[in-house]
Amino acid sequence: MSSGDLPKLQAATGDELVRLIHEVPPDQLFPILDNASLDERSLALLLHRKDLPSDFLTEVLKRRHFLKNYMIRKLLAFHPHTPRTDTLRLIRQLYLMDLIQFAISPGVLPDLKRKAEDQVITKMPQLPLGQKITLARRSPARIAGALLAEGQPMIVKAAISNPNLNEAQVLRVLAKEKLAPIVVQTIAQHDKWSHMYNVRIALLRQPSTTLATVLLFLPELTVSDLQALAAPGILPENLGHYLQAEIHRRLQKHKPQADGNADNPGTNTSK
């Protein structure tokens, strides 16, 4: 950019203004905010620049007339250099799907991401079924988990296949005391989640897990976990004897080898 371009920042219009928006170094852009031709459309073009410094964005935020435009507020909320306190205020004004986009955008600070997710979760009870299904398919893990826990069949089906859903959220869902049986059954039959060790243990703690599922999982658990689950008050009493039987089977499995060693005087048992 030539030095002759600087005076034009306050007076340029049309294509010349667009050129300056793209070419002026970020630390020299301040005068453009006083250009009478800078409308919402050209400001939106400017806010797409990721090199804008925080102090410039702070000056934009002082132009309250620009903030009446939703797209300007959205671009400021999404900009990586908008001051954190201003971003917090701006995300409270975002539409639902923009909150989702914000929450899954790379580089968003964890606390800001969580605030956006909290807003979505707060709005969920009022959302229509179709919108919940859409959210369940593409939302971040926390939101997918919250939707999964609602227990509505179509939402459960969508949420369980959400690529963002993770083990931590599945375990959080299974830790709930009152959980619709369809949620438990769906997780227990899922090709991915049903093969995760911690998920299997969590499923055993759920009263609505079927006996067939329990019997399928027991041989895969360690003896120490079986013993912990067999403790009073952990699982329903009617499952206790199945766990005790599995523990007994495991212990008996190693007994013949121990007895055989005892009967063989040549066997070294010092270890």
N, C-alpha and C positions, 0 to 999 in steps of 0.2 A: 504494500500500500504506500502511495506517495504522500508526502506531507500536505499536498494540496487537497487530499481527500478529507482531512480532519474538519475543515470548516463546513464541508458538505453534510456532515452528520446531522446537523440541526435543520437543514433545508432541503435535502435530497427527497425526491419523489420517484414513484414508479420503479422502472428497472434499475435506476441508479441507486435507489434505496435498497433494493434487493441485493445488488452487488456489494454494497457497503456492509450489509448484514452478514454476508458470507466472508468478506475479506478483511474487515477491520480487526486488528488484534484485540483480544478480550479486555485487556486493561485500558483500551482507548475508546471503548464503546459508550461510556457514560453520556456524552452529549446527545446520543441518538434518542435518549428517553425524553428529551425536550423537543423532538421533531414533531410538528403538528400532523405530519403525514403518517406517523407511526400508529397504525390502528391495530385492532386485535389480530387481524390476519398476518400482518408483517411482524408483530411481536411474537406470535406463535412460531413463525419461521425462525426468529432469533432464538427463542427458547429451546429449539431443537439442538442448538450448539451445546455440547457437553463440556466445553472449555470455559463457560461463563463462570466467573469467580463469585463467591458468596456475597461480597459487598455489592456487586452489580445486581444480583437477584434480590438483595435486601432493598435496593432502590426501586426495583420493579414492584415489590410488595407495597411500597409506600404510595404507588399510583392506584388509589382505590377504585378509580373508574375502570381500570383494566380487570380488576378482580371480580367485577360483575359478570364477566364472561367465564362460563364453566371450563372451556378448553384451556384458557390461561391458567386457571386454578389447578387444573389437572397437570398441565406441563410443569408448573412450579412444584407441585407435590412430587412428581416423578424425577425432577432434576436432582442429580447426585450432590450438587453443591448448595441446594437450598438449606438454610439453617434448620437444625433439627426441630427447634420449637415451632417454627413456621410450618414445617412439614407435618408435625403432629396436628396442628390446627387445620391444615388443608385436607388431610386424608379423612377427617371427619365429614367433609363435604363431598366426598367422592361417591359416585353411583356404585351399586353392588358389584357389577362385573369389572369396573375399574379398580375396586378394592382387591378383587382376586388377582387382577393383572399386577397390581402393585406388590401384593404379597409373594408372588412367584417370580418377580423381576430379580435378575442377578444383581448382587451388589447392595441390595437394600439392607440397612442395619437391622440386626435381629430384633431389637426392641420396637422398631417401627413396623417391621413385618408382623410382629405379634399384635400390635395395636390394630393393624388393618384386619387381621384374622378375628380379633375380638369383636370388631364392629360387625363383621359378617355373621358370626355366631349369634350375636345379639339380635340381628335382624331375622334369623332363620325361622322362628315360630310364625312369623307373619307371611312367609313366602309361599306362593302357590306350588303345588306338587311338581309341575313341569320345570320350574326354576330350580327347585331343590335337586331334581335329577340331573340337570345341567351342571350344577355346582358339584354334585357328588362325583361326576365323571372327571372333572378337571381341576378341582380346588386343591390347595395345599393340604398336607397330611392332617393337621389339627382339625380343619373344617371337614375333611372327608371322614375322619373318625367320629366327629360329632353327628354327622348325618347318618353314618352307619349305625350309631347307637340309637337313633330314633326308631328303628325297627320297621319302617314301612317297606314292604317287599321290593317295590321298584327302585326305591332309593338304596336299599341294601345291595341289590344287584349291581347298581352303578358304582357305588362307593367301594365295594370289595375289589373291583377291577381298576380302581384309580391308580395310575402309575406312581403318584406321589405318596400314597398310603404306605406307612412304614410299620415295622414291628412294634415300636414303642406305642403307637396309637392303637394298634390292634390289642395290645396288652392292656392299655388303658380302658378300652371298651369292655374287654372281658372281665375287668376288675369291678365293674358296676354290679351292684347287688340285684337290681331289677332290670333284667335285660330280656327283650323279646326272644322267644325260642328260635325264631327264624334267623336272628343274628348269629346265635351260637351254632346252629346247624349249617349256616352258610360258611362260616369260618372253618368248621370241622370238616367240611367237604371240599374246601378250596385246595387246588393243587399246590399252591405256594405256601399259604399260611398254615395248613394242617401238618406240614412237614417240619415246622420250626419247633425245636424242643421246648422253649419257654411258652410258646403258644399252646402246645399240647398240655403242659402242666396247668396253664390257666383254664383251658377247656375242662379239665378234670374237676376243677373247683366250681364250675357252673352247674347248677342243679338240672338245667334242661339238656345237658349233654347226654346223648343216648347211651344205653348200656353197651350197645355194639361198638360205639366209638371208644368208650372207656376200655373195653377188652382189647380193642385194636392197639391202643396206645400203651397199655401197661407193660408189654414185653420190651418196649423201647426205652423205658425209664430206668435210671440207676437205682440200685437197692437203697441207697441213702435217701433219694427223693421219694421212693415208695414208702419207706419207713416214716418220713416226715408227713406225707399225705395221709398215712394210716393213723396218725395221732388223733385223739378224740377232738371232735369239733371242727376238723378240717374239711372232711367230705361227709356227705349223707351216710347215715349208718348202714344202709343197705348195700353200700359199695365196699364197706370195710372188709368183709370176708373175701372179696375178690382180690383186694390188695394183699391181704395176709396170705392168701393162696399163692399169689405171684412171688411174694417175698420168700415163702417156704420153698417154692419150686427152685428159685435161684440158689438158695442156700444148700438145698439138697443136691443141686447139680454139681457142686464142688466137693461134696462130702465123700463120694466114692474114691476120689483121688487122694484125699487126706487119709481115709481108712486104708487104702492100698499101700500108702507109704508106711503106715504104722505096722502093717503085716509083713513088710519086707525089711528084714534086718540089715540088708546091705544098702538101704536107701539113706542118703545123708540128710538128716532133718535138722541140722544145726542152723540153717538159714531161717 
